[in-house]
Amino acid sequence: MANKIIPVIMSGGSGTRLWPLSIPTAPKQFHALATPNTMIQETALRLVGNDYLAPVAICGTGHCNLVNEQLAAINKTPRLVILEPFGRNTAAVAAMAALSGREIDPEALVLLVPADHVITKPDAFHAAVVTASETARTRIVTFGIKAAHPETGFGYIERGEPLSDGIFAIKKFWEKPNLETAQRYVQGGQHDWNAGIFLFSPQVMLEELSLYAPEVLAACKDAYDKAGRDGAIIHLDEEAFGQVPSISIDYAVMENTSRSAVVPCDIGWADVGGFAELWRLGEKDAHANHVTGEAILIDAENCLVHNSGPVVSIIGLSDIMVISTPSGILVAPIARAQDVKLAAEAAKQRKGR
Amino acid sequence: MANKIIPVIMSGGSGTRLWPLSIPTAPKQFHALATPNTMIQETALRLVGNDYLAPVAICGTGHCNLVNEQLAAINKTPRLVILEPFGRNTAAVAAMAALSGREIDPEALVLLVPADHVITKPDAFHAAVVTASETARTRIVTFGIKAAHPETGFGYIERGEPLSDGIFAIKKFWEKPNLETAQRYVQGGQHDWNAGIFLFSPQVMLEELSLYAPEVLAACKDAYDKAGRDGAIIHLDEEAFGQVPSISIDYAVMENTSRSAVVPCDIGWADVGGFAELWRLGEKDAHANHVTGEAILIDAENCLVHNSGPVVSIIGLSDIMVISTPSGILVAPIARAQDVKLAAEAAKQRKGR
């Protein structure tokens, strides 16, 4: 492809649904989940080829060292690391991606990708980026994941008119549906999962932000211009960044602009939102157990073990997960994965005592 | 009472039924199980009063430091520590108890007690010792625990003729019975659990050993006489000790001698043979969970947590145990407690790889 691409890796979030693996000081993107490298490393490693420039990372101040260390360890030292003093949602992230992209190379495209997604078919992903790249000179292109099942935990993108081969205008963004609606989406074949991945020209994103989210853009520009610089590290100005409205890029721009497009694709995408997904995605042994780390399993079936501590032994239990890290040990049915946040909150309060 | 008593604490055994709490380098007697102190400390601490001299400990060579440290920590520094280079069953232990007792004070009585038993009514135990002490000048006295239920895991002692108030000759020792027989024992009221606790004069024990187990006594004397001495520490001679037949004191002497007696007593005795007993004995919260160490329990009932590591969280599970130590993490239904040895063996093999 003729376009240079700057990968901008969004490494925000510090979810509680993967406690005690994901903890505020080291959320899930910094862990190896069912892969040899950590999620942020996998994210950087799948963007290979002459088209891709060195990545930009956007993360919380407290994760600066982790980002630098983990990316340097795989020879993907970031061109810039933009430190948010606190989270301000994805419109601010998209603005920072556009501002830093313009600084690095205003002619390049920005590929904005979350650090904590799984993509098992990187070649298909790369092909989708190629498909999107010409359109991305004039539109903000999203990637629509072929809905494998009627998932109610994701937003959906409804395709509009075809723009060119494999790329469509967007008819509408849909919020997380109920099951009945999700089933209709899957049957209809016009709705794809919204993966939150974007390809755009910095100039187009800045124009659309100025039209639909001018307060976000103004405050982000201010925080970026006043930022402290330390080599590749950009410390966004805290006071200015505090003025940024907290709003998602979907809600602020994508649902309003007509300069959008979607590339439907099948890239083996997954959002490891909880341990149920981790078990579902992971390789299994003959008894459908997915094990990372040292484990002794006796009469155990359909279990998930993620262990970075002393050997874990499960005897005579099915459908449970045992997560052992230096931060804690979680034991629960996989079916209760959505309640892990309760334990995470209790652990946080306990620590604060 | 008029008799001086030398407590001799048997600290052998390295059971696998409490893995990963009990491990070969630190078996259960060196852990605090449902008590503030370790089991060997509790054992020493319950023998208080002017009648009791400083204890003797008999243990494996590898446990010498643990024994010394744990007893010194509670101001019960042992008078002697007899180190067995390997286990040779309880007849050898009784012989060593008699030999060391004779060395310390031939007029004193020896109270031979396992280091890993629970006795929740120490006053009742002390009263039973007082009851036994005069008879113990001429007979080997055992303590018969009132059978609280038809336990099939213990041996039983059948009472014979009364010798004096609260003390009986022994009609017969019975091996571990089947359930039907155990039920008959409990109903009959003449059979008590054999707790493996003995009070005797060194001279009487040596005489009975010479009559019924002369090979044991001869080899033990040889190993004791040739032992290396280092202050209070007695390193039994390995070659001589290797000649000791491995036989229990019950089988070698008690089932044969007529110079025996039993004091039936109700002393809150328990042998923490596995995690099921630990859960049964432990204090429970409102949901019948017994917890040692840091834990977050959400929708958890009838669970056992023994945790010396990072906080353990259980969500939505009942009747399970989670044991977390630096040696391993065990997760299993309490009802599978008897299978813990399988995990212990697997862990041992894994370590040996």
Interface residues (C-beta under 8 A of the other chain):
Chain A: P20 E294 I296 I298 D299 N307 G309 P310 V311 V312 S313 I314 I315 G316 L317 I320 V322 S324 T325 P326 S327 G328 I329 L330 V331 A332 P333 R336 D339 V340 L342 A343 A346 A347 R350
Chain B: P20 E294 I296 I298 D299 N307 G309 P310 V311 V312 S313 I314 I315 G316 L317 I320 V322 S324 T325 P326 S327 G328 I329 L330 V331 A332 P333 R336 D339 V340 L342 A343 A346 A347 R350
